[in-house]
Structures are given as structure tokens and as C-alpha cells.
Amino acid sequence: MNIKPFNFSYPDYSGIFDLEDFFGQIKNNYPELKKQGIFWEGKKKSIFIYRIKTKSRDYHGIIAAVSINDYLNGLIKKHENTLVAQEENISKLMNERDGIIKPVLLAYPQKKSIKDLIIRSFLGKKPKFTVHFPKEQQIHELYKISNEKAIKDFQNEFSTQVPSAYIADGHHRIASITKMLQENPEYKESKLNSMMCALFDFNELTICAYHRFIEMGDDFNFETYSSKIKKIAEFKKLKTLRFPKQKGELVFHYGNSNYALKWKNTIAHPTKNKTKVIFDIDIFNTQVLTGIFGINDIRTDTRIQNLDGAKSLKQIIKLTEEKPNALFVLFYPVKSRDFIKVADKHQVLPPKSTWFEPRIRNGLIVQDFKHKEK
């Protein structure tokens, strides 16, 4: 991997009264905020150590620019198909902003030498920026590295230790940048030969499940459909709602009842693809949503809603109380080894099957296309 320091801008934190609101709205307001002078330009191209403290654990990675050629040459591997309309919309926004306000999240296999270098770069040092998000109980710290030797150390480690990386979040952003380059080849020379990325090793990320709930309507009879589901899975009634304990197990909630479901072998095996990886969400989509409930367009059917895996069981239980006519389905998280297998084989994961933590915030650092060199 070829990483580089980049020209960056950052908000004037002293002038921001409500950080939660500011960063929540920045994707809509960035061009105007930039005109108002709220964003300042960094003095020197840099990379950053990115430390995120949450109530459950701390995460450590770096923010750096990654060569566009690494993506074009297949060194940055994807696991998701993109939508042309969304690519075009993001390209339009990037042109309006003249910058990238959120890094693409890349994951790579853990390397001790890189982890040690990251720790040495922030331990006992004061962060350049510290941003508190009380609602989420998170603290985001950014440690600036602009020393040429220190940057070179990171570049050497990534070029020798990380031959490729995997897109965890940001497929449409990275595809949009490629689209911009194809339409405006002059950008590659002037301002867009690399893109801002947040690089975390897989041990510094948490892969959560993406759960579902399906609005079934007042006339839905769960008992009628459960008899059909029992033909493809073993059903066990639970006293209380819980998360699945292993791959191959799903947990259903409807009305006041909870069930653990385990696929029968005859159902699981035919869904294998050439990666030899079975995904519970694939089986659920084909066998239950389409095969039993008759929902054919899973991507666009408005009855289907996604629940990110960062939600606690308490939050999900509250939601079940608010939606008594919805069928809730909880999944076990995708393993990183399965994620890697699929990307390495140039295959795609089922839509909305992974949720990565931590979530990267918009606007903490911006890759500025029109930065004035000092």
C-alpha cells in the first residue's frame, strides 16, 4: 500500500457551540461553512493517528492519503456493488465541496510493527484535536504527524507489510472518485491523485451484524408462516430476546414471542458459492423473505428496515414495543475471515450484512483539493 501525507483543513473548534449538531449537519453545510472561514487550512501536509475512545473499548488507526492507483490496480478490495445514481450524487457533492469530508474506511490484517509504530506516535503526547461526543459517549483524538522521517517510517511499513487492504465503509465514495478522474483526467495531476482514508487493522475494528425488521401488517398470522419456516429450520422458543450465539443461528421476535432458529443442513449447503462461504442473511433472503413471504425485491421493498449492529439489546427491545406488527430478525456478525475470502475472490457480500465500528465522523479532518501550499 502506498500512503501519503495530504493537504488538510479542520474546523475552528473554538467557534463551535454544539459539536454534535455541527458534525451532524456538516455534510449538508460544508461549502457554506468553508466560505464563512470556519475551516482553517493545515500548515503542512500530514498524516494523523486516529484514536477513538468509546464506552466499550478504544480504537487506533491512522488517517492518510492512499494512492488512487492502488484502487485502480485492485490493491484496495471491495465487497459491495455500488449504484450509479449514488456515485453520481457523491461526485457532484465532492465537486461542490472541492474536498473529501469523510475518509474511506480501510481494513488490513494486523501487523505488529505498524501497531507498535502507532502506539509510539501517540503515547505520552498531546493530540492536535480532541472532540467529545457526549450523546454517543465517545472521544475522538487526532495526533498530527508532519515530520518527514516519521511519515517515511509509516510509508515504509505500509509498503512492505500491507500489500492490500479491504474497503470496510465507503464503496460509493471511492467509486465516485474514480468516476471523477475518468471524467476529469486533469484532476489526477492537479488535486486528486490520492484520497483520504482511515486505515485500521482488523483487530482494531468490530464487525457487527446488520439486523432486520419487516413490517408485516395487522392481518399477518405468524403461526401460519412459522409452520413453513420449520420445514427449513429448527425452531426453539426463548424466554427472553437475545442475540444469536453463533453462525447459523438467527433469533426471531414477533408479538410477545422469541425464537432461536437454526438452518437445516439441506437448506444451508445449496447456498454455497465459489468462496465456500455461507451467509445467514443470504439464506434468510432467499428462503424466508422470497420463498415464504413472497418479497422479491429485497433491496427496495419498503417493508424491510435495517438495524445496525451497534444497537444494544435494550434499544432493540424498546423498538419491538414501538412496532408490535413487525417481525424482528437478529443475525450473528460476519467473521473477518469470511469477509476477506469474499473480497479476495472478487465476490460481494449480501447487501447490508456488515456494520463496522468505530464509525468515522464527517468533517473532523477534510482533504482539501484547493489547499494553498505554504
N, C-alpha and C positions, 0 to 999 in steps of 0.2 A: 504494500500500500504506500502511495506517495502522499504524505501530508505536508501542508504548508502553513506558515503564518498568514494572516489575512487582515485587510483593512476593516476596521470595525467602528461602529457607532454604539453609543449607550445612552440611556435616559439620564437626565439630571434628577437624580433621586431626591435631592433636597427640595425640589419644587413639586413633588407628588404627594398629595394628601392621603389618597386612598389607593394603596398599591394593588389590592385585589381588583378593584374596578378598573384601574389604569391598564393592567396587564390583561384583564378580561376583555377589554374593548379595543386593544391596540391593533388587532388585525383589521378592524374597520377604520381606525383613525390615524394610522401611522403617517400617511403622506401629509396630512394637516399638521400633526404634531411635529413633524420634521420641519415644515415651513415655519412653525412658531418658535423654532430654536430649542425645543425641549430635548432633542437628541444632540449629543456632542460627539465630535469625531475623536477617535483614539489617536495618540501622537505617533504611534509606531506599529507596524504590522506585528501581530502577536498570536499566540495560541493561549488557551486557558485550561487550567484544571477546573473541573466542574464537580462540586461536592453538593449532594442533596441530602439533607437530614430529615428523616420522616419519623413518625412515632414508632414505627416497627424496626427500621434499620437505616443505615447510611449507605449512599451510593457514590461511587467515584469513577469519573471518566475524564475525557478531555474534549474540548471543542477546538477544532482545527479545520482548515480548508483541505478538501480532498480533490485530487486531480479529476477533471471531467473524463479524461481518457481512461481512468480506472473503471468507470461505469461503462463507457462505450466498449471497452475491451473485455467486459464480463468479470472483472475482479470484484465488483460490487454486485452481489447476487440478490435477486428478487424472489419473492414467493407469492406475489399477488398480481393479478391483472389490473390494469387501470382503465378508466373511462375517458374517452377522447374529450367529451364535453368538460369534464372536470380538469383535465390537463390544460385545455384552452383557457378556462377561467383562471387557473393559477398563474399561467403565463401572463395573462392580462394584468393580474394583480402585481406580479413581480416587476413588470414594466412601469406600472404606475408608481410603485414604491421605489424603484431603482435600487432594489436591495432584497435580501432574504431575511425575514424577521424571525424565522424558526429553523434551527438546524435539522437536517435529516438524521434520524437516529440509526446508527450502525452498530451491529454486534459482531464480536470476533472471539475466537477461542482464547481462553485465559492464557496469558504469558507472564510468568513470574517476573521477568526482567522489566516488563512495562509496568506491572503493578508496583514494583519497588521504586521505579523512577517517578511514578505518580505520587506515591507517598512522600518521597524525599522532596518533591517540589512544593508540597503544601504544609508539611508537618512543621509546627513552630513558626509559621509565617502568617501574616495578616492578609485576608482576602482583599482583592481590589473592590469587589462589590459583595454586599450581603443583603439579601432580600427575604423578608419574613412574610409568610402567607398563613396568618392565624387560623383562617377557616379550615384549611387543609392540614394544619399543624406541621408545616414544612418550613425549612430554612434552606435557601439556595445560595451557595457561596461560589464565587468565581475568583480564581487566583491567576493573575496575568503573568505570562512568560514572554518576555520580549528580548531577553539576552540571546544572542546568536548561537553561542555554544550550547545553551540549554535547549534551544529549539532543535539544533542539529542532533543532540542526543536522542530526542524523541523521533526525529525523522529516521535516524539510523535504526532504531529499534523497530519501528513500524515497517520499514522497507525490508528488513531481514527476518522479522518474526511473524509478520501478518501478511501472507500472500494474498488473502482475500477477506472480505467482510460481507455481512448479511444485512439487508435493509430490515430493520425492526419496525420503523414508522417513518413514512414519508415517500411512499412509492409514487404518488402523484406529483409531489414536489420535484423529485429527481427526474421523472419523465418530462415534466414541464420545462425544466432547464435544458434538457436535451432538445426539446421541440424549439425552444427559443434560439438555440445555437444553429439548428438546421435552417430556420427562417432568417436568422441574422448572423451569418458566419463571422462578421466583423467583431461581434461581441467577444469571441474567443481570444482575440488579440487585445481588445481594449479593456474588458472588465469582467469577463466570465469564463476564465479558463479553469476555475476551481469553485467548489461550492462548500459552504459552511456545514459541517457535520458534527454531531455529538457521538463520540466513539466510546462504547462501554464493552468490557468483555462480558461473556455470557454469565459469569458468576456475579457480576455487578448489576445484573438485570433480574427482574422477577417476571416470568411469563405467567400471566393469569388467564383464566378461561374467559370466554365470551358466552354469557348465558342468554337465554331467550325467554320471552313470554309471548303467548299467542292469544289475542282477543277472540274468544270463541262464541260470544253472543248468548242471549238469555235462553235459547232453546237447545243449547248444547247438553248432551247427556254423556257424561264421562264414562259411565258404566258400559254403554254401548260400544264405545271405542276402545275401552280398556280390554275387552274380550278379544278384540282384533290384535291389540298390541301384545297380548300374552302369547299369541302364536309365534311371535318373533323374539320375545324376550321373557326372562324370568322376572316376576313381579314380587316384591316383598313390601308389606305395609310398614311404615315407620311411625313411631310415636311422635317425633318432632322433625321439623325440617332441618336438614344438614347438607353439607356439601358432599359430592362424591368422594370416595376414599381412594379410588384407583382408576386407571384407564379401563374403559369397557363398562364402567358403571355410570348411570345417569340418575338424577333424582328429580322426580315429578312432584308438583304441588297443584292441586285443584280443589277449590272449595275449602273444606277443613281437613283434607286428607293429604298425606305424604307417602311417596312410594320410592323405593330403590329399584332400579331396572338394570338388568344385565343381559346383553345380547346373547342369543343362542348361537352356537358355533356355525350352524348352517347359514346364518344371516351375515355374520361378520366376515367370513372368508371371501365371498364373491366380490367384496368391495375393494380388495387389494388392487393397487395399481403397480406400475413397474418399479416404484420405490419400495414396494412391500411394506408400506406404512398404512395402517388402518386408522381413520379418524372417526371418532364417535359422532361428530357433527355431520359428516358425510352420510353415515348410516341413518342418522335421525332425519336428515333432509329427504333422502330417497325413500326410506322405508316407512317413515311416520308422516312427515308433512305431506309428501306427494302420494305415497302409496295408500295411506289410511285416511288422511284428512282432505286429500284432493287438492292441495295447494301446489300448483305447478310453477309459478313464478316466484321463487323464494326471495330473490333479490328485491323485488318491488312490491310484493303484497303488503298492504298497509296494516294487516292484522298482526304481522310479525314485528316485534320490537326486540332490540338487543340490550343486554345488561352487561356493562363492563365488569370484569372480574375483580376490580378493586373495591367493589361494593361489599360491605360486611353482611353477614347473615342477618344481623339486626335490621339493616336497611332494606334487605330483600323481603324480610317478613313484614315490615311496615308497608311495602309496596303491594304485597299479596292481599293485605287487608283493604287497600285502596282499590284493588281491581279484583273483585270476587269472581268475575266471569272469565278470568284469564287462566290459561294453563302455563305454569312456570316450569322451565326445564333447566336444570343446573348441570354443567359439564365439568369434567376433570381437565386441568390445564394440559396443553400440548407440551411434550417434552422437548428440550432444546435439541436432542439428538435427532428427533423426527423432523423438527423444523429445518435442521441442517441438511438432512438427507433429501428432503423435497427440493430445497433451493439448489443443492449440488446437481440434481438431476434435471434442473430447469423446469420443474413442475410447479404447480401453485397449490397453496393450502385452500381449504374451503373458505368462502367469504366469512369475515367476522369470526374467526376462530381463535385469534390470539389478541391479548391486551398486555402490552409491556409496561412495567413500572421500572423506573420513575417516568412520569410524564414531563416532557420538556416544555417550558413556558415560552410563549411568544414574546419577543421584544426585549429580553434581558440583554442580549447581545445581537446586533444586526450586522450582517455582511453588507457593507456599503459599496455599491457599484461606482458611485461618483465621488469617492473619497479624494480629498485634496492631499496629495503627498506632502509631508512636512520636510 
